[in-house]
Amino acid sequence: MRIVGFAMVACLLCALKADACDADLDKDGQVGFSDFLIFAAQFGQTCPHTTPDTLSTLSVEAGYGRIVLPGTQVQLNAVLNGSGAQIAWRQVGGILAEIRSPNALQPIIGVPAMVGQPETLLFEVRAELDSGQQDSDIVWVEAYVPQQDVADLTLVGDFSPKTGWECDQDPVEVPEVETRVLDTVIEYTTNGIPAHATGQFPNQGNPNTIAPVTQTWRIPRFPEKTNTPTDMATFGITLDGIKLERDTAESYRNERQWSYEALTPGLARRLSGNARFEWLGTDCNNAHVQPTGVYHYHGVPHGLVNELSSDAEGQAMVLVGYAADGFPFYVDLGPNAPEGSWELRQGTRESVPGGAYDGTFREDWRFVAGSGDLDLCNGRFGVTPEFPEGIYHYYLTEDYPYIPRCVWGTPDSSFRQRRAGGPPPGGGPPPGG
């Protein structure tokens, strides 16, 4: 079975707002991705196992959402359980698009070319038997329009012209996440396959292929904030079980002194000179693939955010996952989204590779306390939809540092961490390499 569809997530979000323990487990009776969302609603509570409902004789799933550029012809992939059903697609939201083969499981959507800002299109697939039994599901297609100000080097680079960037590829296997609630942690094992569409891998910037790789992570159930940050290489994991990495393996001349940023606008815009890499193959989810086949994020996972939110619910803050120390992290979609407190250094680099600080390297940036809304680790204390009494929480942001560079709590040993202390406010380059 597919782990995530638009309708399933919308249902789960309703459960998050109510009592998480009233929500059903997956229909196969196993604790999987959807159940981890339930655990996320009441992180310190163990929910009892319930008996799964009997599967219906007819069901249809609309498949995975897509993020593509305006003017793209994109194929959707629905899955039907039940023979003899008639299929019909219709558009139920967004700017009007063409639907070719509306009575097939795999229609072609013609995304309009004249789109001036990001637009989400919604499509419903309905299956019906001669007996009158029906089932339906909804999938989204986002028409992405680059909004970057070329004069603002703090924003993530625009890689949309790159072949392989568009997220229109279904997962190579079914995503799998199994959880265990222990005394002090929630332990879960994932096959590392994201619960959303990805870009094309390999591509010109990334030679690796996504593959299932078993990974086990443990998230503290009762996090406590300390006074000393811990510098992290692996910051945390998302609700679909995918890790977030701070660093890339690439550095200038492979000397591990000037580390390339995966999402830097300097890297995206530089076509010649001392920079060795122009693009590290990240897709629309700001993710790419390690040589082992592990798919991982370096910034906001837009496909997952789309799965976990809907305009109908008016959600601004979207819970995306948990950090290595147990505190939650969010993406804020609202007009008053917080800004980070990191900025580019001024002037030119005093050593090789030389040149102006333009964001190409991690060492080009520094933290300036009070310059934004967030602290050194890209977080703050406040009320969130899941924690109405308030909690310390982190943010993934479209501006640097994209994902937090450190955590304030005690990280579990299943995550890679650096030495304690974190980047000095306004001082030298961040530690770690």
N, C-alpha and C positions, 0 to 999 in steps of 0.2 A: 504494500500500500504506500501511497505518497504520504509523507509526513506532514506537509504543510500545504494548504490551499487558502485562498482568501477567505472563504466562508468559515473554514475551521478556525482560523485565527480570530476572526470577528467574534465567533462564539466564545473562544477562550478569553478574549478581552472582557466580555461580559462577565465571565466567571471570576476574573481577577477583581472586578469591581464589587462582586458579591462575596459569598463565602467560598473560598477556594476548595474546601473539602467537599462541597456539594457537586463539584464538577466530575464528569466521568473520566475513567481511564481510557486509553486507546481501545478501539474495538477488538483488537486481538488479545486483550487482557494483559499485555506487557506494559511496563512502565517505559515510556518513550519520550520523544521531544515534547509532545503536547502536555504530558504530565509534568515535565520540568517547568513549563510555564505555570502550571498550577502551583508547584512547589515555590516558584518565584513570588507568587502572590503573598504567601505567608511563610517566609523563609524559615522561621524557627518552629514551625508546626508540622507534625507528621500526620498525613492524611490516611485514613483507612482505605484498604483495598475494597473496591466494589465489583460486583458481578457485571461483566459487560453485556450490553444488549445483543440480541440476535441480529445478525446482519440482514439487511433488507435484500429482497430478490432483485431489486433494481437500484443502481446507484451510478452517478456520473460525477467525475471530478474534472474541473476545468483546467488543471495543470498549473504550471509555474508562471508567475508574472515575468514580464520582459521590460528591460530598459534599453531603448533604442533612440536613434536620432530622427528628427522629423524627415518625412519622405521615405522612410524605410518600409519595405514589405516584410512583415514578420509572420512566422507560422506559430500558431498555438497548438498545443498537444493535449487534448482531453483524453480521459480514460473511462471506458464504459464497462460496468459489470451488469450483465443481463442481456440476453440475446433478443433480437427482433425489435428493439426500440428504435423509434424515430428520433433523429437529432435535429435540433434547431438552435442556431446562435443568434443573439441580438445584442445591440449595444445598449447599455443602461446608464452610461455616464460619460462625461467628457466631450470634447470637441468631436463633431461627426466624422467618422472614418468609414472607409469602404470595407465590407466583409465579402470576400470571395469564398465560394463553396460553403455557404452557411449551414448546409445540412450534412456536413462531414465532421468527423472528430478532429480533423486537422485543417481548420480554415486558415486563409491568408488574410491578414489585416493590413490594409494600406494606411499607414499613419500619415495624416496630412502634412504637406511640406511647409505650409504657411503657418507656423506655430511660433509666436513671439516670446513665450515664456514656458517653463516646464508645465506640462499638462498630463494629467492622469486620466486614461480612458478605461472604462469598465465594460466588460463583456460577460453576458450570461449564456451558459449552455444549458439546454433543457432536453431531457430524455423522456419519452413517453411510450408506453406499451399500448397495444390495442385494447387492453382491459381498462385503460384509463389511469393506471399507476404512473406517477411522474416523479422525477427527481431533477434538481438543478444545482448549479454551482456558478460562482463568479470568479473571474480572473482579471487582473489589471495589466495595462500596458502603459508605461510612462514614456512620453516623448520628452527627451532630455534636451534642454537648450542651455548651452554654456552661458554663465552669468558673470564670469570672472572679469574684474577690472584689471587690465594688463599693467596698470601702474601700481597695483597693490600686490607686492611680492609676498605678503603673509598668507594669501589664500592658496588653496590647493591648486596644483597645476591642472590645466585643461588637456586631457589626453584623448578627448573624444574623436579627433581625426584618425587615431591609430587603429589599424586593422586588428580586431580581436578585443577592442575595448567594450563594445556593446555587449550587454548581458542578455544573450538570446540562446544560450546553450543549457539544456536540461542537465541536472546532476548526472554524473556518470554511473552512479548507483543510488539506491534508496538511502537517504540519510538515516542513521541509526544513533539513538542516544538512550542509554539505560542508566537509571539513577538508583542510588541507595542512600537512605537517610540514616546517618550514624549519629553518635552522641554529640559530637562537636562539629562535624562537617557533613556536607552533602557530597557524596562521591558519585561521579558519573563517568561512564565510558562511552566514547563516541568513535565512529569510524572516520571522522574528519571530513565527511561529505556535507556541504552546505545545503540548507533547506530552501534554496532559491536558485534561480538561473545564474549562470556565470558568464564571463567572457570566454573567448576561444583560447584554449591552451593545447599545445604550445603556440606562441606568437612571436613576432619579430623582436620583442623585448624580453621574452621569457621562454626558454627552450624546454620547459618541463611540462609534464602531463599530470593532471589531477588523478590521484589514486586513493583508494580507501586505506587509511593507516590508523590502526587502533591506538587510541590515546585515553589515558585516565587522568582526571583532574579532581581535586578536592577543594571545595569552597567552604571556608569557615562559616558556621551558622550564626555565631554571635560575635561579630567583629567589634573591636575596640580601637578607637583612634589614639595614637601615641603622639609624642612631640617630635619624633624623628622620622623623616621620610626614608623609605627604602627604594633605591633605584632599581627599576625592573626592566629586564629584557623582554619577558612575556608578561604583559600587563594583566590579562584576564581572559575570560571566555564568554562568548555570546550565548544566547538562549538556544541556538542551534548547534552548540558544541564546537565552535570554531575559535581558535586562539587569535589574540591580537598581539602582534610583534612590534616592538618599538624600532628595532634596528634592521638594516639590510646587511647582507654579507659583503657588499661591494664597498671598496674604499679607493681613494686616489692612489694609483699605481700599486694597488694591493698592499699598501704599507700600513693599513689599519690605524692611521692617524687622522685622516680626513674621511669621515664616513658619509657616503651618499645617502640623501633622503629619498625614499621611494616616491614621495608625492610632491616633491619640491617644485615650485614654478621655475626656479633657476634651471633645474634639470630638464624641465619640459621645454623651455624656450631656447636653451643654448644649443646651437647646431654645430659649433666648431670651437676651437680653442683648447684649453687644458682639460675640459670635462671629458671623461672617457665614455660615459653612458648618457644617452639622450632620453631613454625611457626604459623602465625596468619591468614593463609588461603588465602593469596593474590594470584591472578591468574596472567597470563602472562601480563595483563595490570596494574600490581601493584595495584590491587583493591580488595576489599572484601566488605562484607555486614554488615550493622549495624542491631541490633535486630529489628528495625522498618521495615526492608526490603530495606533500602536505599543503593544502590550500589554507591561506591565512590572511588576515586583514592588517592593513597599515593605516586605515582611516575609517570614516563612516561607511558602514555596510548598507548602502542604499537599498538593495534588493530586500534584505532582511527587515529594514525599517518599514518599507512599504507593506511587507507581509504582516507586520505587527501593528499597523495603524490604519486608520481609514478616515477620510474627510467627514464621513457621516457621523463619526463619534467625536469629531472636533478635538482630537488629542493633540496636544502640543509636545508634552514630554513623553517620550517613548522609552520604556525600560528595555534595554538591549542585552544586558548580561550582568555578570558579577566579576569584580576584580579579584586578584589573587588573595587579597586580605578579607574578602567577604562583603565589602561595601558595593552597592549597586552602581552601575553606570548607565547614563541616559544619552539620547539624542534629543535635542530640543528643536521642534519644528516651528515654534511660535515666532512672532515678530520681535519679541523681546528676549530672544535667546542670548545666554551669557557669552561673553567674549573672554578669551584667554589673556594671559598677562605676559606673553612672550613676544619679543620683537627682534628684528634683524639688527645685527651690529652695524655700526657706521664705519665707513672708510674701506680700506683694502686689507686683505690678508697679509700678515707680516712674513709669512713663510710660504714655501710651495704648498699648494698649487698657485698661490698668488691670485690676483684679480679682486674685484669688489665682492663684498659679502652680498650674495644674491639669493641665498637659501638653498643652494645646491648641496651644501654639506651641513650635517648636524651641528658642527662647531660654528656655523654662521649665526646661530641664534643665542639669545640670552633671555633670562627671566627678569622682569622688572616688576617688583611688588607694587600693587595698586594701580597698574596701568590698565588693567581689565577687571573683570568680575570674578575671576577664578584664581585659585592659589597656585603654588608651585607645582602641584600634582594635578592641575586642571579640575579641581573640585571645590565644593563648598557645602556648608550645612544648610538644610532647608526642607520644606514640605514637598513631597512628591505624591503622585496619584496612589502609589502602593504603600507609602509611609506617611499618612496624614499627620502624624505627630512630629514629623521631621526626622531626618537622618543625614549623616554625612554621605555625600554621593559625588561621583565623578561624571565628567562629560566627554563625549567624543565631539570634536568640533571641525568645521571646515577650514578654520585657520590653524596655524601652528600652535601647539604641537600635534594636532590631529587626534592622537590618542595620548593619554597621560604617560609621563616618563617615570613616575614613581607612585608609591602607595603610602598612606599614613598608618595603616594597620599592620598587623603581623601577617605576612604572606605565607600561604601553605607551601610546603617544600616541593609540591608537585609542579610549581612554577619556577622558571629560571629567574633569579634575582641577582642584582649587582651589590656592591658594598653599600652600607648605610650612609646616609648623609644627603644624597641627592645633589642636584645642581645648585651651586651657591647663588643666592639672589643677586643679580646684577654683576656677578663676578665672571670667572673664567668659563670655558666650555664645559658642557655637562660631562660627568664622568662616564666611564664605560666606553666600549669601542666596537 
